[in-house]
Amino acid sequence: MREMEFKMERQGLLTVGEKITISEGVLPTSFYYTINPSLAMSGNYTQRERLKSREGVVKSIEERPQGYYVIAEFNE
């Protein structure tokens, strides 16, 4: 299992255990991921860190001073 962190702006958009789908965005030298439909966004990842799976499960949601963070698990 691979874990990834996503930033979520508002509380209550996702719940622990919920199945999610993600889409991949491409930048000139990296990739980023968005939980559909635009609920949360990941940081940037290099080519070798690129995610192969497009479906996962929400493992936890953490509240930090910067906002809400979703930890999701992917089968890789």
Phi and psi in radians as a Rosetta constraint file:
Dihedral C 1 N 2 CA 2 C 2 CIRCULARHARMONIC -2.009 0.35
Dihedral N 2 CA 2 C 2 N 3 CIRCULARHARMONIC 2.369 0.35
Dihedral C 2 N 3 CA 3 C 3 CIRCULARHARMONIC -1.857 0.35
Dihedral N 3 CA 3 C 3 N 4 CIRCULARHARMONIC 2.482 0.35
Dihedral C 3 N 4 CA 4 C 4 CIRCULARHARMONIC -2.352 0.35
Dihedral N 4 CA 4 C 4 N 5 CIRCULARHARMONIC 2.642 0.35
Dihedral C 4 N 5 CA 5 C 5 CIRCULARHARMONIC -1.891 0.35
Dihedral N 5 CA 5 C 5 N 6 CIRCULARHARMONIC 2.383 0.35
Dihedral C 5 N 6 CA 6 C 6 CIRCULARHARMONIC -2.226 0.35
Dihedral N 6 CA 6 C 6 N 7 CIRCULARHARMONIC 2.499 0.35
Dihedral C 6 N 7 CA 7 C 7 CIRCULARHARMONIC -1.627 0.35
Dihedral N 7 CA 7 C 7 N 8 CIRCULARHARMONIC 2.221 0.35
Dihedral C 7 N 8 CA 8 C 8 CIRCULARHARMONIC -2.054 0.35
Dihedral N 8 CA 8 C 8 N 9 CIRCULARHARMONIC 2.266 0.35
Dihedral C 8 N 9 CA 9 C 9 CIRCULARHARMONIC -1.344 0.35
Dihedral N 9 CA 9 C 9 N 10 CIRCULARHARMONIC -0.545 0.35
Dihedral C 9 N 10 CA 10 C 10 CIRCULARHARMONIC -2.232 0.35
Dihedral N 10 CA 10 C 10 N 11 CIRCULARHARMONIC 2.597 0.35
Dihedral C 10 N 11 CA 11 C 11 CIRCULARHARMONIC -1.293 0.35
Dihedral N 11 CA 11 C 11 N 12 CIRCULARHARMONIC 2.605 0.35
Dihedral C 11 N 12 CA 12 C 12 CIRCULARHARMONIC 1.541 0.35
Dihedral N 12 CA 12 C 12 N 13 CIRCULARHARMONIC 0.041 0.35
Dihedral C 12 N 13 CA 13 C 13 CIRCULARHARMONIC -1.341 0.35
Dihedral N 13 CA 13 C 13 N 14 CIRCULARHARMONIC -0.514 0.35
Dihedral C 13 N 14 CA 14 C 14 CIRCULARHARMONIC -2.329 0.35
Dihedral N 14 CA 14 C 14 N 15 CIRCULARHARMONIC 2.794 0.35
Dihedral C 14 N 15 CA 15 C 15 CIRCULARHARMONIC -2.226 0.35
Dihedral N 15 CA 15 C 15 N 16 CIRCULARHARMONIC 2.683 0.35
Dihedral C 15 N 16 CA 16 C 16 CIRCULARHARMONIC -1.093 0.35
Dihedral N 16 CA 16 C 16 N 17 CIRCULARHARMONIC 2.356 0.35
Dihedral C 16 N 17 CA 17 C 17 CIRCULARHARMONIC 1.600 0.35
Dihedral N 17 CA 17 C 17 N 18 CIRCULARHARMONIC -0.172 0.35
Dihedral C 17 N 18 CA 18 C 18 CIRCULARHARMONIC -1.235 0.35
Dihedral N 18 CA 18 C 18 N 19 CIRCULARHARMONIC 2.406 0.35
Dihedral C 18 N 19 CA 19 C 19 CIRCULARHARMONIC -1.398 0.35
Dihedral N 19 CA 19 C 19 N 20 CIRCULARHARMONIC 2.407 0.35
Dihedral C 19 N 20 CA 20 C 20 CIRCULARHARMONIC -2.239 0.35
Dihedral N 20 CA 20 C 20 N 21 CIRCULARHARMONIC 2.732 0.35
Dihedral C 20 N 21 CA 21 C 21 CIRCULARHARMONIC -2.097 0.35
Dihedral N 21 CA 21 C 21 N 22 CIRCULARHARMONIC 2.584 0.35
Dihedral C 21 N 22 CA 22 C 22 CIRCULARHARMONIC -2.209 0.35
Dihedral N 22 CA 22 C 22 N 23 CIRCULARHARMONIC 2.745 0.35
Dihedral C 22 N 23 CA 23 C 23 CIRCULARHARMONIC -2.070 0.35
Dihedral N 23 CA 23 C 23 N 24 CIRCULARHARMONIC 2.667 0.35
Dihedral C 23 N 24 CA 24 C 24 CIRCULARHARMONIC -1.821 0.35
Dihedral N 24 CA 24 C 24 N 25 CIRCULARHARMONIC 2.329 0.35
Dihedral C 24 N 25 CA 25 C 25 CIRCULARHARMONIC -1.898 0.35
Dihedral N 25 CA 25 C 25 N 26 CIRCULARHARMONIC 2.567 0.35
Dihedral C 25 N 26 CA 26 C 26 CIRCULARHARMONIC -2.022 0.35
Dihedral N 26 CA 26 C 26 N 27 CIRCULARHARMONIC 2.246 0.35
Dihedral C 26 N 27 CA 27 C 27 CIRCULARHARMONIC -1.936 0.35
Dihedral N 27 CA 27 C 27 N 28 CIRCULARHARMONIC 2.975 0.35
Dihedral C 27 N 28 CA 28 C 28 CIRCULARHARMONIC -0.966 0.35
Dihedral N 28 CA 28 C 28 N 29 CIRCULARHARMONIC -0.637 0.35
Dihedral C 28 N 29 CA 29 C 29 CIRCULARHARMONIC -2.231 0.35
Dihedral N 29 CA 29 C 29 N 30 CIRCULARHARMONIC 0.184 0.35
Dihedral C 29 N 30 CA 30 C 30 CIRCULARHARMONIC -2.747 0.35
Dihedral N 30 CA 30 C 30 N 31 CIRCULARHARMONIC 3.122 0.35
Dihedral C 30 N 31 CA 31 C 31 CIRCULARHARMONIC -2.259 0.35
Dihedral N 31 CA 31 C 31 N 32 CIRCULARHARMONIC 2.666 0.35
Dihedral C 31 N 32 CA 32 C 32 CIRCULARHARMONIC -2.421 0.35
Dihedral N 32 CA 32 C 32 N 33 CIRCULARHARMONIC 2.827 0.35
Dihedral C 32 N 33 CA 33 C 33 CIRCULARHARMONIC -2.250 0.35
Dihedral N 33 CA 33 C 33 N 34 CIRCULARHARMONIC 2.521 0.35
Dihedral C 33 N 34 CA 34 C 34 CIRCULARHARMONIC -2.181 0.35
Dihedral N 34 CA 34 C 34 N 35 CIRCULARHARMONIC 2.291 0.35
Dihedral C 34 N 35 CA 35 C 35 CIRCULARHARMONIC -1.357 0.35
Dihedral N 35 CA 35 C 35 N 36 CIRCULARHARMONIC 2.140 0.35
Dihedral C 35 N 36 CA 36 C 36 CIRCULARHARMONIC -1.352 0.35
Dihedral N 36 CA 36 C 36 N 37 CIRCULARHARMONIC 2.500 0.35
Dihedral C 36 N 37 CA 37 C 37 CIRCULARHARMONIC -1.598 0.35
Dihedral N 37 CA 37 C 37 N 38 CIRCULARHARMONIC 1.585 0.35
Dihedral C 37 N 38 CA 38 C 38 CIRCULARHARMONIC 0.956 0.35
Dihedral N 38 CA 38 C 38 N 39 CIRCULARHARMONIC 0.851 0.35
Dihedral C 38 N 39 CA 39 C 39 CIRCULARHARMONIC -1.584 0.35
Dihedral N 39 CA 39 C 39 N 40 CIRCULARHARMONIC -0.593 0.35
Dihedral C 39 N 40 CA 40 C 40 CIRCULARHARMONIC -2.744 0.35
Dihedral N 40 CA 40 C 40 N 41 CIRCULARHARMONIC 2.727 0.35
Dihedral C 40 N 41 CA 41 C 41 CIRCULARHARMONIC -2.292 0.35
Dihedral N 41 CA 41 C 41 N 42 CIRCULARHARMONIC 2.524 0.35
Dihedral C 41 N 42 CA 42 C 42 CIRCULARHARMONIC -1.534 0.35
Dihedral N 42 CA 42 C 42 N 43 CIRCULARHARMONIC 3.045 0.35
Dihedral C 42 N 43 CA 43 C 43 CIRCULARHARMONIC -1.367 0.35
Dihedral N 43 CA 43 C 43 N 44 CIRCULARHARMONIC -2.977 0.35
Dihedral C 43 N 44 CA 44 C 44 CIRCULARHARMONIC -1.603 0.35
Dihedral N 44 CA 44 C 44 N 45 CIRCULARHARMONIC 2.505 0.35
Dihedral C 44 N 45 CA 45 C 45 CIRCULARHARMONIC -2.214 0.35
Dihedral N 45 CA 45 C 45 N 46 CIRCULARHARMONIC 2.548 0.35
Dihedral C 45 N 46 CA 46 C 46 CIRCULARHARMONIC -1.383 0.35
Dihedral N 46 CA 46 C 46 N 47 CIRCULARHARMONIC 3.045 0.35
Dihedral C 46 N 47 CA 47 C 47 CIRCULARHARMONIC -1.002 0.35
Dihedral N 47 CA 47 C 47 N 48 CIRCULARHARMONIC -0.756 0.35
Dihedral C 47 N 48 CA 48 C 48 CIRCULARHARMONIC -1.297 0.35
Dihedral N 48 CA 48 C 48 N 49 CIRCULARHARMONIC -0.278 0.35
Dihedral C 48 N 49 CA 49 C 49 CIRCULARHARMONIC -1.678 0.35
Dihedral N 49 CA 49 C 49 N 50 CIRCULARHARMONIC 0.053 0.35
Dihedral C 49 N 50 CA 50 C 50 CIRCULARHARMONIC -1.003 0.35
Dihedral N 50 CA 50 C 50 N 51 CIRCULARHARMONIC 2.408 0.35
Dihedral C 50 N 51 CA 51 C 51 CIRCULARHARMONIC -1.468 0.35
Dihedral N 51 CA 51 C 51 N 52 CIRCULARHARMONIC 2.331 0.35
Dihedral C 51 N 52 CA 52 C 52 CIRCULARHARMONIC -1.614 0.35
Dihedral N 52 CA 52 C 52 N 53 CIRCULARHARMONIC -0.608 0.35
Dihedral C 52 N 53 CA 53 C 53 CIRCULARHARMONIC -1.441 0.35
Dihedral N 53 CA 53 C 53 N 54 CIRCULARHARMONIC 2.609 0.35
Dihedral C 53 N 54 CA 54 C 54 CIRCULARHARMONIC -2.033 0.35
Dihedral N 54 CA 54 C 54 N 55 CIRCULARHARMONIC 0.054 0.35
Dihedral C 54 N 55 CA 55 C 55 CIRCULARHARMONIC -2.273 0.35
Dihedral N 55 CA 55 C 55 N 56 CIRCULARHARMONIC 2.484 0.35
Dihedral C 55 N 56 CA 56 C 56 CIRCULARHARMONIC -2.689 0.35
Dihedral N 56 CA 56 C 56 N 57 CIRCULARHARMONIC -2.979 0.35
Dihedral C 56 N 57 CA 57 C 57 CIRCULARHARMONIC -2.329 0.35
Dihedral N 57 CA 57 C 57 N 58 CIRCULARHARMONIC 2.429 0.35
Dihedral C 57 N 58 CA 58 C 58 CIRCULARHARMONIC -1.258 0.35
Dihedral N 58 CA 58 C 58 N 59 CIRCULARHARMONIC 2.090 0.35
Dihedral C 58 N 59 CA 59 C 59 CIRCULARHARMONIC -1.552 0.35
Dihedral N 59 CA 59 C 59 N 60 CIRCULARHARMONIC -0.760 0.35
Dihedral C 59 N 60 CA 60 C 60 CIRCULARHARMONIC -2.749 0.35
Dihedral N 60 CA 60 C 60 N 61 CIRCULARHARMONIC 2.826 0.35
Dihedral C 60 N 61 CA 61 C 61 CIRCULARHARMONIC -2.275 0.35
Dihedral N 61 CA 61 C 61 N 62 CIRCULARHARMONIC 2.186 0.35
Dihedral C 61 N 62 CA 62 C 62 CIRCULARHARMONIC -2.031 0.35
Dihedral N 62 CA 62 C 62 N 63 CIRCULARHARMONIC 2.420 0.35
Dihedral C 62 N 63 CA 63 C 63 CIRCULARHARMONIC -1.743 0.35
Dihedral N 63 CA 63 C 63 N 64 CIRCULARHARMONIC 2.183 0.35
Dihedral C 63 N 64 CA 64 C 64 CIRCULARHARMONIC -2.193 0.35
Dihedral N 64 CA 64 C 64 N 65 CIRCULARHARMONIC 2.925 0.35
Dihedral C 64 N 65 CA 65 C 65 CIRCULARHARMONIC -0.997 0.35
Dihedral N 65 CA 65 C 65 N 66 CIRCULARHARMONIC -0.501 0.35
Dihedral C 65 N 66 CA 66 C 66 CIRCULARHARMONIC -1.443 0.35
Dihedral N 66 CA 66 C 66 N 67 CIRCULARHARMONIC -0.216 0.35
Dihedral C 66 N 67 CA 67 C 67 CIRCULARHARMONIC 2.466 0.35
Dihedral N 67 CA 67 C 67 N 68 CIRCULARHARMONIC -2.749 0.35
Dihedral C 67 N 68 CA 68 C 68 CIRCULARHARMONIC -1.803 0.35
Dihedral N 68 CA 68 C 68 N 69 CIRCULARHARMONIC 2.413 0.35
Dihedral C 68 N 69 CA 69 C 69 CIRCULARHARMONIC -2.169 0.35
Dihedral N 69 CA 69 C 69 N 70 CIRCULARHARMONIC 2.284 0.35
Dihedral C 69 N 70 CA 70 C 70 CIRCULARHARMONIC -1.801 0.35
Dihedral N 70 CA 70 C 70 N 71 CIRCULARHARMONIC 2.232 0.35
Dihedral C 70 N 71 CA 71 C 71 CIRCULARHARMONIC -1.805 0.35
Dihedral N 71 CA 71 C 71 N 72 CIRCULARHARMONIC 2.118 0.35
Dihedral C 71 N 72 CA 72 C 72 CIRCULARHARMONIC -2.089 0.35
Dihedral N 72 CA 72 C 72 N 73 CIRCULARHARMONIC 2.580 0.35
Dihedral C 72 N 73 CA 73 C 73 CIRCULARHARMONIC -1.878 0.35
Dihedral N 73 CA 73 C 73 N 74 CIRCULARHARMONIC 2.425 0.35
Dihedral C 73 N 74 CA 74 C 74 CIRCULARHARMONIC -2.223 0.35
Dihedral N 74 CA 74 C 74 N 75 CIRCULARHARMONIC 2.507 0.35
Dihedral C 74 N 75 CA 75 C 75 CIRCULARHARMONIC -1.419 0.35
Dihedral N 75 CA 75 C 75 N 76 CIRCULARHARMONIC 1.706 0.35
